[in-house]
Amino acid sequence: LPDPYAVVKRSNATRSFPILTDWKDRFIEAYDIELTHWVKTLEEKGEPDGPSAWDGYVASITADALVKSQISGVPEKVVTGGTPDFYKK
């Protein structure tokens, strides 16, 4: 990802800008938006909205397949075993 916008500091005949050293700083605004949406939906509908544990599981096994594919050099299948009924709406 490109560096987020930062104010360029000019001092002693140099230009510099801060480099983020913590991934949380890069995504803090996105997390705030996601959490605000989750709370508002919970207040309005009485139930949470957003990604489920199943979504996280599928993201994890997909990332694992990607790493295996990078090592093997061939596409790897993403095998979920099927979505449990309680995640289906």
N, CA, C and O atoms as a GROMACS GRO file, in nm:
protein
  356
    1LEU      N    1   0.083  -0.118   0.000
    1LEU     CA    2   0.000   0.000   0.000
    1LEU      C    3   0.088   0.125   0.000
    1LEU      O    4   0.196   0.125   0.058
    2PRO      N    5   0.040   0.228  -0.065
    2PRO     CA    6   0.117   0.353  -0.060
    2PRO      C    7   0.112   0.411   0.081
    2PRO      O    8   0.020   0.384   0.158
    3ASP      N    9   0.211   0.491   0.113
    3ASP     CA   10   0.211   0.558   0.243
    3ASP      C   11   0.094   0.656   0.249
    3ASP      O   12   0.065   0.724   0.151
    4PRO      N   13   0.028   0.663   0.365
    4PRO     CA   14  -0.077   0.763   0.379
    4PRO      C   15  -0.017   0.904   0.375
    4PRO      O   16   0.102   0.923   0.400
    5TYR      N   17  -0.100   0.999   0.343
    5TYR     CA   18  -0.053   1.137   0.334
    5TYR      C   19   0.005   1.181   0.468
    5TYR      O   20  -0.053   1.153   0.573
    6ALA      N   21   0.116   1.249   0.464
    6ALA     CA   22   0.178   1.305   0.584
    6ALA      C   23   0.238   1.440   0.548
    6ALA      O   24   0.280   1.462   0.435
    7VAL      N   25   0.240   1.528   0.643
    7VAL     CA   26   0.298   1.660   0.624
    7VAL      C   27   0.450   1.645   0.611
    7VAL      O   28   0.514   1.581   0.694
    8VAL      N   29   0.504   1.705   0.507
    8VAL     CA   30   0.648   1.700   0.486
    8VAL      C   31   0.714   1.808   0.571
    8VAL      O   32   0.676   1.925   0.566
    9LYS      N   33   0.811   1.768   0.649
    9LYS     CA   34   0.883   1.860   0.736
    9LYS      C   35   1.010   1.905   0.666
    9LYS      O   36   1.084   1.822   0.613
   10ARG      N   37   1.036   2.034   0.665
   10ARG     CA   38   1.158   2.089   0.606
   10ARG      C   39   1.242   2.148   0.718
   10ARG      O   40   1.199   2.237   0.791
   11SER      N   41   1.363   2.096   0.730
   11SER     CA   42   1.452   2.141   0.835
   11SER      C   43   1.596   2.107   0.797
   11SER      O   44   1.623   1.999   0.746
   12ASN      N   45   1.687   2.199   0.823
   12ASN     CA   46   1.829   2.176   0.798
   12ASN      C   47   1.857   2.129   0.655
   12ASN      O   48   1.933   2.034   0.635
   13ALA      N   49   1.795   2.193   0.560
   13ALA     CA   50   1.814   2.163   0.418
   13ALA      C   51   1.773   2.020   0.381
   13ALA      O   52   1.828   1.961   0.288
   14THR      N   53   1.676   1.964   0.454
   14THR     CA   54   1.622   1.832   0.420
   14THR      C   55   1.470   1.836   0.427
   14THR      O   56   1.410   1.920   0.494
   15ARG      N   57   1.410   1.743   0.356
   15ARG     CA   58   1.265   1.723   0.365
   15ARG      C   59   1.243   1.583   0.420
   15ARG      O   60   1.311   1.489   0.379
   16SER      N   61   1.150   1.570   0.512
   16SER     CA   62   1.121   1.438   0.570
   16SER      C   63   0.975   1.430   0.607
   16SER      O   64   0.905   1.531   0.620
   17PHE      N   65   0.930   1.308   0.625
   17PHE     CA   66   0.794   1.285   0.673
   17PHE      C   67   0.796   1.158   0.758
   17PHE      O   68   0.883   1.073   0.740
   18PRO      N   69   0.702   1.147   0.850
   18PRO     CA   70   0.702   1.031   0.939
   18PRO      C   71   0.666   0.903   0.864
   18PRO      O   72   0.588   0.905   0.768
   19ILE      N   73   0.723   0.792   0.907
   19ILE     CA   74   0.692   0.661   0.853
   19ILE      C   75   0.619   0.583   0.961
   19ILE      O   76   0.667   0.571   1.074
   20LEU      N   77   0.504   0.530   0.926
   20LEU     CA   78   0.426   0.454   1.025
   20LEU      C   79   0.500   0.326   1.062
   20LEU      O   80   0.545   0.252   0.975
   21THR      N   81   0.511   0.301   1.190
   21THR     CA   82   0.580   0.181   1.237
   21THR      C   83   0.484   0.080   1.297
   21THR      O   84   0.525  -0.029   1.338
   22ASP      N   85   0.357   0.115   1.304
   22ASP     CA   86   0.256   0.026   1.361
   22ASP      C   87   0.140   0.016   1.263
   22ASP      O   88   0.083   0.119   1.224
   23TRP      N   89   0.103  -0.105   1.223
   23TRP     CA   90  -0.002  -0.123   1.123
   23TRP      C   91  -0.135  -0.063   1.169
   23TRP      O   92  -0.216  -0.024   1.086
   24LYS      N   93  -0.157  -0.055   1.301
   24LYS     CA   94  -0.283  -0.001   1.352
   24LYS      C   95  -0.301   0.146   1.313
   24LYS      O   96  -0.413   0.190   1.288
   25ASP      N   97  -0.192   0.221   1.307
   25ASP     CA   98  -0.201   0.362   1.270
   25ASP      C   99  -0.253   0.379   1.127
   25ASP      O  100  -0.326   0.474   1.098
   26ARG      N  101  -0.217   0.287   1.039
   26ARG     CA  102  -0.261   0.295   0.899
   26ARG      C  103  -0.411   0.270   0.885
   26ARG      O  104  -0.476   0.328   0.798
   27PHE      N  105  -0.466   0.184   0.970
   27PHE     CA  106  -0.604   0.140   0.952
   27PHE      C  107  -0.699   0.189   1.061
   27PHE      O  108  -0.814   0.145   1.064
   28ILE      N  109  -0.656   0.278   1.150
   28ILE     CA  110  -0.739   0.320   1.262
   28ILE      C  111  -0.872   0.380   1.217
   28ILE      O  112  -0.975   0.353   1.278
   29GLU      N  113  -0.871   0.460   1.111
   29GLU     CA  114  -0.996   0.522   1.063
   29GLU      C  115  -1.093   0.414   1.014
   29GLU      O  116  -1.213   0.422   1.041
   30ALA      N  117  -1.042   0.315   0.942
   30ALA     CA  118  -1.128   0.206   0.891
   30ALA      C  119  -1.189   0.128   1.008
   30ALA      O  120  -1.306   0.092   1.004
   31TYR      N  121  -1.109   0.102   1.112
   31TYR     CA  122  -1.162   0.030   1.228
   31TYR      C  123  -1.268   0.113   1.299
   31TYR      O  124  -1.369   0.059   1.344
   32ASP      N  125  -1.246   0.243   1.310
   32ASP     CA  126  -1.346   0.330   1.373
   32ASP      C  127  -1.478   0.328   1.295
   32ASP      O  128  -1.585   0.322   1.354
   33ILE      N  129  -1.469   0.333   1.162
   33ILE     CA  130  -1.590   0.330   1.078
   33ILE      C  131  -1.661   0.196   1.096
   33ILE      O  132  -1.784   0.192   1.112
   34GLU      N  133  -1.586   0.087   1.094
   34GLU     CA  134  -1.645  -0.047   1.108
   34GLU      C  135  -1.713  -0.062   1.245
   34GLU      O  136  -1.825  -0.112   1.253
   35LEU      N  137  -1.647  -0.018   1.352
   35LEU     CA  138  -1.704  -0.030   1.486
   35LEU      C  139  -1.828   0.057   1.501
   35LEU      O  140  -1.926   0.014   1.561
   36THR      N  141  -1.825   0.178   1.446
   36THR     CA  142  -1.941   0.267   1.451
   36THR      C  143  -2.060   0.204   1.378
   36THR      O  144  -2.172   0.207   1.428
   37HIS      N  145  -2.036   0.147   1.261
   37HIS     CA  146  -2.142   0.078   1.186
   37HIS      C  147  -2.199  -0.037   1.267
   37HIS      O  148  -2.321  -0.055   1.273
   38TRP      N  149  -2.113  -0.115   1.330
   38TRP     CA  150  -2.156  -0.232   1.409
   38TRP      C  151  -2.245  -0.187   1.524
   38TRP      O  152  -2.350  -0.247   1.547
   39VAL      N  153  -2.206  -0.083   1.596
   39VAL     CA  154  -2.284  -0.034   1.710
   39VAL      C  155  -2.417   0.022   1.664
   39VAL      O  156  -2.521  -0.007   1.724
   40LYS      N  157  -2.417   0.103   1.556
   40LYS     CA  158  -2.543   0.161   1.507
   40LYS      C  159  -2.640   0.053   1.462
   40LYS      O  160  -2.759   0.061   1.491
   41THR      N  161  -2.590  -0.048   1.393
   41THR     CA  162  -2.676  -0.158   1.348
   41THR      C  163  -2.731  -0.234   1.468
   41THR      O  164  -2.848  -0.273   1.468
   42LEU      N  165  -2.649  -0.256   1.568
   42LEU     CA  166  -2.694  -0.324   1.690
   42LEU      C  167  -2.804  -0.245   1.758
   42LEU      O  168  -2.903  -0.303   1.804
   43GLU      N  169  -2.790  -0.113   1.765
   43GLU     CA  170  -2.892  -0.027   1.826
   43GLU      C  171  -3.020  -0.026   1.744
   43GLU      O  172  -3.129  -0.030   1.800
   44GLU      N  173  -3.008  -0.019   1.610
   44GLU     CA  174  -3.125  -0.005   1.523
   44GLU      C  175  -3.198  -0.138   1.501
   44GLU      O  176  -3.321  -0.140   1.501
   45LYS      N  177  -3.125  -0.247   1.482
   45LYS     CA  178  -3.186  -0.375   1.446
   45LYS      C  179  -3.189  -0.473   1.562
   45LYS      O  180  -3.260  -0.574   1.556
   46GLY      N  181  -3.113  -0.445   1.668
   46GLY     CA  182  -3.111  -0.535   1.782
   46GLY      C  183  -3.019  -0.655   1.762
   46GLY      O  184  -3.015  -0.744   1.847
   47GLU      N  185  -2.946  -0.658   1.653
   47GLU     CA  186  -2.850  -0.766   1.629
   47GLU      C  187  -2.731  -0.709   1.553
   47GLU      O  188  -2.745  -0.614   1.476
   48PRO      N  189  -2.614  -0.767   1.574
   48PRO     CA  190  -2.495  -0.714   1.507
   48PRO      C  191  -2.495  -0.742   1.358
   48PRO      O  192  -2.562  -0.833   1.310
   49ASP      N  193  -2.419  -0.664   1.287
   49ASP     CA  194  -2.403  -0.680   1.143
   49ASP      C  195  -2.254  -0.678   1.114
   49ASP      O  196  -2.176  -0.613   1.184
   50GLY      N  197  -2.214  -0.749   1.012
   50GLY     CA  198  -2.074  -0.747   0.973
   50GLY      C  199  -2.021  -0.888   0.958
   50GLY      O  200  -2.098  -0.985   0.957
   51PRO      N  201  -1.891  -0.901   0.946
   51PRO     CA  202  -1.829  -1.031   0.924
   51PRO      C  203  -1.853  -1.124   1.043
   51PRO      O  204  -1.859  -1.082   1.158
   52SER      N  205  -1.866  -1.252   1.011
   52SER     CA  206  -1.886  -1.354   1.115
   52SER      C  207  -1.756  -1.429   1.138
   52SER      O  208  -1.656  -1.408   1.069
   53ALA      N  209  -1.759  -1.517   1.236
   53ALA     CA  210  -1.644  -1.605   1.259
   53ALA      C  211  -1.618  -1.690   1.136
   53ALA      O  212  -1.504  -1.722   1.104
   54TRP      N  213  -1.725  -1.728   1.066
   54TRP     CA  214  -1.710  -1.807   0.944
   54TRP      C  215  -1.634  -1.728   0.838
   54TRP      O  216  -1.547  -1.782   0.770
   55ASP      N  217  -1.667  -1.600   0.825
   55ASP     CA  218  -1.595  -1.514   0.730
   55ASP      C  219  -1.446  -1.511   0.764
   55ASP      O  220  -1.362  -1.518   0.674
   56GLY      N  221  -1.414  -1.500   0.892
   56GLY     CA  222  -1.274  -1.501   0.934
   56GLY      C  223  -1.206  -1.633   0.904
   56GLY      O  224  -1.091  -1.636   0.862
   57TYR      N  225  -1.279  -1.743   0.925
   57TYR     CA  226  -1.225  -1.876   0.896
   57TYR      C  227  -1.193  -1.889   0.747
   57TYR      O  228  -1.086  -1.935   0.710
   58VAL      N  229  -1.288  -1.848   0.663
   58VAL     CA  230  -1.267  -1.859   0.517
   58VAL      C  231  -1.152  -1.768   0.474
   58VAL      O  232  -1.072  -1.807   0.387
   59ALA      N  233  -1.141  -1.650   0.531
   59ALA     CA  234  -1.028  -1.562   0.499
   59ALA      C  235  -0.896  -1.628   0.537
   59ALA      O  236  -0.798  -1.620   0.464
   60SER      N  237  -0.894  -1.695   0.653
   60SER     CA  238  -0.771  -1.761   0.698
   60SER      C  239  -0.730  -1.876   0.607
   60SER      O  240  -0.613  -1.888   0.570
   61ILE      N  241  -0.825  -1.962   0.571
   61ILE     CA  242  -0.788  -2.076   0.487
   61ILE      C  243  -0.755  -2.030   0.344
   61ILE      O  244  -0.678  -2.095   0.275
   62THR      N  245  -0.815  -1.918   0.302
   62THR     CA  246  -0.782  -1.863   0.171
   62THR      C  247  -0.639  -1.809   0.172
   62THR      O  248  -0.564  -1.830   0.077
   63ALA      N  249  -0.603  -1.739   0.279
   63ALA     CA  250  -0.465  -1.689   0.291
   63ALA      C  251  -0.367  -1.805   0.297
   63ALA      O  252  -0.258  -1.797   0.238
   64ASP      N  253  -0.403  -1.912   0.366
   64ASP     CA  254  -0.317  -2.029   0.375
   64ASP      C  255  -0.296  -2.091   0.236
   64ASP      O  256  -0.185  -2.130   0.200
   65ALA      N  257  -0.405  -2.100   0.158
   65ALA     CA  258  -0.395  -2.155   0.023
   65ALA      C  259  -0.306  -2.066  -0.064
   65ALA      O  260  -0.231  -2.116  -0.149
   66LEU      N  261  -0.313  -1.935  -0.044
   66LEU     CA  262  -0.229  -1.843  -0.121
   66LEU      C  263  -0.081  -1.867  -0.089
   66LEU      O  264   0.002  -1.872  -0.180
   67VAL      N  265  -0.048  -1.882   0.038
   67VAL     CA  266   0.091  -1.907   0.076
   67VAL      C  267   0.139  -2.039   0.017
   67VAL      O  268   0.250  -2.048  -0.036
   68LYS      N  269   0.055  -2.143   0.025
   68LYS     CA  270   0.092  -2.273  -0.033
   68LYS      C  271   0.113  -2.260  -0.184
   68LYS      O  272   0.204  -2.321  -0.240
   69SER      N  273   0.029  -2.179  -0.248
   69SER     CA  274   0.040  -2.159  -0.393
   69SER      C  275   0.170  -2.087  -0.429
   69SER      O  276   0.233  -2.118  -0.531
   70GLN      N  277   0.208  -1.992  -0.347
   70GLN     CA  278   0.334  -1.921  -0.373
   70GLN      C  279   0.452  -2.017  -0.362
   70GLN      O  280   0.550  -2.004  -0.436
   71ILE      N  281   0.444  -2.112  -0.271
   71ILE     CA  282   0.553  -2.208  -0.252
   71ILE      C  283   0.552  -2.313  -0.362
   71ILE      O  284   0.657  -2.347  -0.418
   72SER      N  285   0.432  -2.365  -0.394
   72SER     CA  286   0.422  -2.474  -0.492
   72SER      C  287   0.428  -2.424  -0.636
   72SER      O  288   0.467  -2.499  -0.726
   73GLY      N  289   0.388  -2.299  -0.658
   73GLY     CA  290   0.386  -2.244  -0.793
   73GLY      C  291   0.262  -2.281  -0.872
   73GLY      O  292   0.253  -2.250  -0.991
   74VAL      N  293   0.168  -2.348  -0.809
   74VAL     CA  294   0.042  -2.384  -0.876
   74VAL      C  295  -0.075  -2.338  -0.789
   74VAL      O  296  -0.062  -2.326  -0.667
   75PRO      N  297  -0.191  -2.313  -0.853
   75PRO     CA  298  -0.308  -2.274  -0.774
   75PRO      C  299  -0.346  -2.384  -0.673
   75PRO      O  300  -0.343  -2.503  -0.705
   76GLU      N  301  -0.381  -2.343  -0.553
   76GLU     CA  302  -0.425  -2.436  -0.449
   76GLU      C  303  -0.574  -2.416  -0.426
   76GLU      O  304  -0.623  -2.303  -0.430
   77LYS      N  305  -0.646  -2.523  -0.402
   77LYS     CA  306  -0.789  -2.514  -0.375
   77LYS      C  307  -0.814  -2.462  -0.234
   77LYS      O  308  -0.737  -2.488  -0.142
   78VAL      N  309  -0.923  -2.388  -0.220
   78VAL     CA  310  -0.971  -2.343  -0.090
   78VAL      C  311  -1.086  -2.436  -0.053
   78VAL      O  312  -1.192  -2.431  -0.115
   79VAL      N  313  -1.065  -2.519   0.046
   79VAL     CA  314  -1.165  -2.619   0.085
   79VAL      C  315  -1.222  -2.582   0.221
   79VAL      O  316  -1.151  -2.584   0.321
   80THR      N  317  -1.351  -2.547   0.223
   80THR     CA  318  -1.415  -2.505   0.348
   80THR      C  319  -1.488  -2.618   0.418
   80THR      O  320  -1.508  -2.613   0.539
   81GLY      N  321  -1.527  -2.719   0.344
   81GLY     CA  322  -1.608  -2.825   0.404
   81GLY      C  323  -1.755  -2.788   0.412
   81GLY      O  324  -1.834  -2.862   0.469
   82GLY      N  325  -1.792  -2.675   0.354
   82GLY     CA  326  -1.933  -2.632   0.354
   82GLY      C  327  -1.964  -2.539   0.469
   82GLY      O  328  -1.911  -2.553   0.579
   83THR      N  329  -2.051  -2.443   0.442
   83THR     CA  330  -2.090  -2.347   0.543
   83THR      C  331  -2.190  -2.408   0.641
   83THR      O  332  -2.291  -2.463   0.597
   84PRO      N  333  -2.165  -2.401   0.771
   84PRO     CA  334  -2.262  -2.451   0.869
   84PRO      C  335  -2.397  -2.379   0.857
   84PRO      O  336  -2.402  -2.260   0.825
   85ASP      N  337  -2.504  -2.449   0.881
   85ASP     CA  338  -2.638  -2.394   0.863
   85ASP      C  339  -2.663  -2.266   0.943
   85ASP      O  340  -2.732  -2.176   0.895
   86PHE      N  341  -2.606  -2.256   1.064
   86PHE     CA  342  -2.636  -2.138   1.145
   86PHE      C  343  -2.572  -2.010   1.091
   86PHE      O  344  -2.602  -1.902   1.142
   87TYR      N  345  -2.485  -2.020   0.990
   87TYR     CA  346  -2.431  -1.901   0.926
   87TYR      C  347  -2.511  -1.862   0.804
   87TYR      O  348  -2.491  -1.753   0.750
   88LYS      N  349  -2.601  -1.947   0.759
   88LYS     CA  350  -2.683  -1.916   0.642
   88LYS      C  351  -2.804  -1.837   0.685
   88LYS      O  352  -2.869  -1.868   0.785
   89LYS      N  353  -2.835  -1.734   0.607
   89LYS     CA  354  -2.952  -1.650   0.641
   89LYS      C  355  -3.062  -1.672   0.542
   89LYS      O  356  -3.169  -1.612   0.552
   0.00000   0.00000   0.00000
